[in-house]
């Protein structure tokens, strides 16, 4: 996987996104209201890995009120595993499930005065679509069949980026403020030591490096060059609100403009 070699060292403008709408029934996860005052784009769970109709509606209402761009965060159908268990799903089934999820969130968003403006896979589906051309193609096909104007948010150089381009879709590359990277530009697998970064100072330093030099330090200590139009903070990371504030402050201190990409 390539990691954006030759890209400009520092972006003039960058988006800050977070995974939101991930509560379900009596189970509460994250602080959507606080994060929506910090981020510029919201990746809303679509009910497959998290989220329910009321949670999705409330998140859409708040996002529209705050001028935050809404994205559909599509996933494997895996509530019990929070969409973080890798699955082998037939392409036709995966495509239909993704189409279903986009349509559901977009319908609610439109009822609240907004709309879905991009699509981002979640968890295990996101990571598998980095290297699996078949699942990547199914994601791209679903997005194209729903609305070919919707861009896909993914890692630079991923199989999904290639599949989206082949399907005539836009691609927006992202980097993760709160996740460690392997030397090849992939994310360190969750569960391994240091895979999730939770210290606000460390996160801020990583973001400053990315937006000023176009590089992040990989897990082996090397300098990893990344081309990113959007930065992500996970809504379920411990201290997510504080991390998001640290990321936003680091971006602003570097003189980079914050703005949604869609």
Secondary structure, 3 states (H helix, E strand, C coil): CCCCCCCCCCCCEEEEEEEECCCECCECCCCHHHHCCCCCEEEEECCCCCCCHHHHHHHHHHHHHHCCEEEEEECCCCCCCCCCCCCCCCHHHHHHHHHHHHHHHHHHHHHCCCCEEEEEECHHHHHHHHHCHHHHHHHHHHHHHHCCCCEEEECCCCHHHHHHHHCCCCEEEEEECCECECCCCCECCCCCCCCECCCHHHHHHHHHHHHHHCEEECCCCCEEECCCCEEEECCCCCCHHHHHHHHHHHHHHCCCEECCCC
